[in-house]
Amino acid sequence: MDNNENSVIKLLGKHGSAEAYAIRDFLNRCGVNFEWVELDRDEQARDQAQVTGLDDSRLPVCVFPDGTRLEHPTVRQVIEKLGWFQNPSRSEYDLSIYGAGPAGLSAAVYGASEGLRTVVVERFAVGGQAGSSPKIENYLGFPQGVSGAELAERAREQACRFGAEILFLREAVRGEFEPGRGTGYLADGTKIVARASLCATGVDYRRLNLPNEERFHGAGIYYGAGASEASLCGPDEHVFVVGGGNSGAQAALHFSRYVSKVTMVVRDESLKKSVSQYLIDRVLSSPRIELLTLTGVTALHGDNVLRAITLRNKRTGKEWMEETSWLFLCLGGDPQTRWAVEVGIMRDEAGYLVTGPDLLKNGQRPDNWKLDRDPYYLETNIPGVFAAGDVRHGSVKRCASAVGEGAMAVTFIHRYVMNG
Ligand SMILES: Cc1cc2nc3c(=O)[nH]c(=O)nc-3n(C[C@H](O)[C@H](O)[C@H](O)COP(=O)(O)OP(=O)(O)OC[C@H]3O[C@@H](n4cnc5c(N)ncnc54)[C@H](O)[C@@H]3O)c2cc1C
C-alpha cells in the first residue's frame, strides 16, 4: 500500500480497545505506517481526540491525512475511506482463490502472471497466519529473516501488478460447482464465478475455550505471534505466550526484545517435540524468558480488559494467579471447511481437504469422479476445485510449502482450464 499517502493516518484510542486493535492489526498486516495514540487520561482524550473523556463511546477515533475523522469506525469503514474496499470488476473469472495467506497469494501471482483472470477473496487482510509472525527466518532468500506482514505485502503488490484482484474483508461461506464453472457465495451476498477455484483458507487459530475469552479478544488476548503489539508493551510488563510450537517460541523471543519478562506456557514436558532446535537454543539462553512446562491457562480475569490469568501445573495440580494484560495464544489451528461437506468435497477426519493421489483408494478413483483422468495433484474430488497450503490434507504447515503449493496448483488449474 502507498505508505507516503497513509503515513499520517492517526488512530486514537485507549489501551485494551478491541476495536482499535482490529484496525491496528489490519493496517499493520497491510504494511501501512500509521500513528497509534494511546489515550490514558480524560484530559488527553479531550485535547487530542476531541471526545468527552476515556469512556466516550466515540473512541477510537481515526483521523485521515485529508482531515476526515471517523468515530468508532469498523475496519471496513476505514478501508472504504482508503479506497481499498472493492467489488469484483468482472462477472466471471478464470480462477477464484479463497484466502490471501502465502498459498493464496502465491497462486494469485502465478495465475495472473500466466494470463488467468484471477480474483482473490480474503475475509480479513493479506498474510494469513504468516502475517502475524514477527520474523520468518527459514524462508528462502531472506537470510536475516522477514516479517510476515512485509512478505505478504510484497506478494500482494506483485499479484496486483500482474492484474490479480484482491477483495479484502470478504468471507466465502458457500460454493456450488459444476464442470467448468464454480460459484463462491460471500457472506455479504456477493457471487464470484470462475472456471476453476482454489481453496487456500489455511487454518483458524485454536482457542483456549475458556469463559470470557471472546470478550478479551483484542483487549488482552491475542491470537498468533502478535507482531503488531510487541512495541506497545511497556518494558516492565509481564507477557505470557501460550503454546509450545515454533510460533510460540518465535513470539516469546520477539517479546523478549521489548519487555523484561516473558513466560512461555507449554502443556508438554519440554519444547523438544515441536520446536526447531535454533529456536529452542535461543529460548533457553534468554534471561528474559521463563519456560513453564506441563502448565496450562485455566481462567481469565478482568473488567474491560484482561487483568490476570490462572495457571495450573498438570503434574502437581497447583493453581495460581498471575497479573497480566498481555496473553498471546499460539495454539496452532484447525481448518474451517464445513462448507465442503455440503458440496461433497472429501475431507479427512480433522477436516482437511483431500487432494490428488490421496483420493485414490487401491488405485480406484473416487465414486463421484466422472472424468477419464485421475484427479490432478492438488485437485479435490470435484473437478476444477483445488486446494493448497495448510488447509490441504498432508500439507507441511510451512510458509515455503504453502507458497510452493499455490504455485503448483496454478499449473494444474491451467491444465484444467485448457483440457478439462
Ligand atoms: C505466528 C506464526 C508464525 C509462523 N512462523 C513460521 C515460520 O517462521 N516459518 C514457516 O515456514 N512457517 C511459519 N508459520 C506457519 C505458516 O505461517 C503457515 O504454514 C502458512 O501461513 C500457511 O499458509 P496458507 O496460505 O496455507 O494459510 P493461512 O496462512 O492460514 O492463510 C489463510 C487465509 O485464508 C483466509 N480465509 C480463511 N477462511 C476464509 C473464508 N471463508 N473466506 C475468505 N478468506 C478466508 C484467512 O483469513 C487467511 O488470510 C507460522 C505460523 C504462525 C501462526
The ligand as an SDF file (V2000), in Angstrom:
LIG
                    3D

 53 58  0  0  0  0  0  0  0  0999 V2000
    2.7250  -16.9560   14.4930 C   0  0  0  0  0  0  0  0  0  0  0  0
    3.1280  -17.8690   13.3920 C   0  0  0  0  0  0  0  0  0  0  0  0
    4.4570  -17.9150   12.9960 C   0  0  0  0  0  0  0  0  0  0  0  0
    4.8360  -18.7490   11.9480 C   0  0  0  0  0  0  0  0  0  0  0  0
    6.1420  -18.7720   11.5700 N   0  0  0  0  0  0  0  0  0  0  0  0
    6.5340  -19.5330   10.5450 C   0  0  0  0  0  0  0  0  0  0  0  0
    7.8990  -19.5440   10.1310 C   0  0  0  0  0  0  0  0  0  0  0  0
    8.7460  -18.8690   10.7190 O   0  0  0  0  0  0  0  0  0  0  0  0
    8.2270  -20.3080    9.0700 N   0  0  0  0  0  0  0  0  0  0  0  0
    7.3130  -21.0650    8.3880 C   0  0  0  0  0  0  0  0  0  0  0  0
    7.6630  -21.6990    7.4200 O   0  0  0  0  0  0  0  0  0  0  0  0
    6.0200  -21.1000    8.7810 N   0  0  0  0  0  0  0  0  0  0  0  0
    5.6100  -20.3580    9.8430 C   0  0  0  0  0  0  0  0  0  0  0  0
    4.3070  -20.3930   10.2530 N   0  0  0  0  0  0  0  0  0  0  0  0
    3.3660  -21.2490    9.5140 C   0  0  0  0  0  0  0  0  0  0  0  0
    2.8990  -20.5350    8.2330 C   0  0  0  0  0  0  0  0  0  0  0  0
    2.5700  -19.1960    8.5190 O   0  0  0  0  0  0  0  0  0  0  0  0
    1.7060  -21.2540    7.6140 C   0  0  0  0  0  0  0  0  0  0  0  0
    2.0890  -22.5610    7.2850 O   0  0  0  0  0  0  0  0  0  0  0  0
    1.2140  -20.5290    6.3590 C   0  0  0  0  0  0  0  0  0  0  0  0
    0.7650  -19.2220    6.6770 O   0  0  0  0  0  0  0  0  0  0  0  0
    0.0720  -21.2760    5.6960 C   0  0  0  0  0  0  0  0  0  0  0  0
   -0.3530  -20.5340    4.6060 O   0  0  0  0  0  0  0  0  0  0  0  0
   -1.7910  -20.7220    3.9530 P   0  0  0  0  0  0  0  0  0  0  0  0
   -1.8800  -19.7050    2.8710 O   0  0  0  0  0  0  0  0  0  0  0  0
   -1.9980  -22.1310    3.5900 O   0  0  0  0  0  0  0  0  0  0  0  0
   -2.8550  -20.4250    5.1010 O   0  0  0  0  0  0  0  0  0  0  0  0
   -3.0610  -19.1610    6.1490 P   0  0  0  0  0  0  0  0  0  0  0  0
   -1.7750  -18.5230    6.3470 O   0  0  0  0  0  0  0  0  0  0  0  0
   -3.7740  -19.7830    7.2390 O   0  0  0  0  0  0  0  0  0  0  0  0
   -3.9820  -18.2000    5.2890 O   0  0  0  0  0  0  0  0  0  0  0  0
   -5.3280  -18.4940    5.0400 C   0  0  0  0  0  0  0  0  0  0  0  0
   -6.0700  -17.2100    4.7010 C   0  0  0  0  0  0  0  0  0  0  0  0
   -7.4040  -17.5470    4.3230 O   0  0  0  0  0  0  0  0  0  0  0  0
   -8.3120  -16.6100    4.8760 C   0  0  0  0  0  0  0  0  0  0  0  0
   -9.6300  -17.2520    4.9860 N   0  0  0  0  0  0  0  0  0  0  0  0
   -9.9860  -18.2790    5.7990 C   0  0  0  0  0  0  0  0  0  0  0  0
  -11.2780  -18.6210    5.6050 N   0  0  0  0  0  0  0  0  0  0  0  0
  -11.7400  -17.7780    4.6410 C   0  0  0  0  0  0  0  0  0  0  0  0
  -13.0080  -17.6380    4.0060 C   0  0  0  0  0  0  0  0  0  0  0  0
  -14.0440  -18.4170    4.3180 N   0  0  0  0  0  0  0  0  0  0  0  0
  -13.1520  -16.6770    3.0660 N   0  0  0  0  0  0  0  0  0  0  0  0
  -12.1030  -15.8700    2.7230 C   0  0  0  0  0  0  0  0  0  0  0  0
  -10.8850  -15.9650    3.3060 N   0  0  0  0  0  0  0  0  0  0  0  0
  -10.6960  -16.9160    4.2380 C   0  0  0  0  0  0  0  0  0  0  0  0
   -7.6920  -16.2740    6.2200 C   0  0  0  0  0  0  0  0  0  0  0  0
   -8.1690  -15.0210    6.7180 O   0  0  0  0  0  0  0  0  0  0  0  0
   -6.1990  -16.2410    5.8700 C   0  0  0  0  0  0  0  0  0  0  0  0
   -5.7860  -14.9560    5.4650 O   0  0  0  0  0  0  0  0  0  0  0  0
    3.8860  -19.5800   11.2950 C   0  0  0  0  0  0  0  0  0  0  0  0
    2.5510  -19.5430   11.7190 C   0  0  0  0  0  0  0  0  0  0  0  0
    2.1660  -18.7120   12.7570 C   0  0  0  0  0  0  0  0  0  0  0  0
    0.7260  -18.6780   13.2130 C   0  0  0  0  0  0  0  0  0  0  0  0
  1  2  1  0
  2  3  1  0
  2 52  2  0
  3  4  2  0
  4  5  1  0
  4 50  1  0
  5  6  2  0
  6  7  1  0
  6 13  1  0
  7  8  2  0
  7  9  1  0
  9 10  1  0
 10 11  2  0
 10 12  1  0
 12 13  2  0
 13 14  1  0
 14 15  1  0
 14 50  1  0
 15 16  1  0
 16 17  1  0
 16 18  1  0
 18 19  1  0
 18 20  1  0
 20 21  1  0
 20 22  1  0
 22 23  1  0
 23 24  1  0
 24 25  2  0
 24 26  1  0
 24 27  1  0
 27 28  1  0
 28 29  2  0
 28 30  1  0
 28 31  1  0
 31 32  1  0
 32 33  1  0
 33 34  1  0
 33 48  1  0
 34 35  1  0
 35 36  1  0
 35 46  1  0
 36 37  1  0
 36 45  1  0
 37 38  2  0
 38 39  1  0
 39 40  1  0
 39 45  2  0
 40 41  1  0
 40 42  2  0
 42 43  1  0
 43 44  2  0
 44 45  1  0
 46 47  1  0
 46 48  1  0
 48 49  1  0
 50 51  2  0
 51 52  1  0
 52 53  1  0
M  END
$$$$
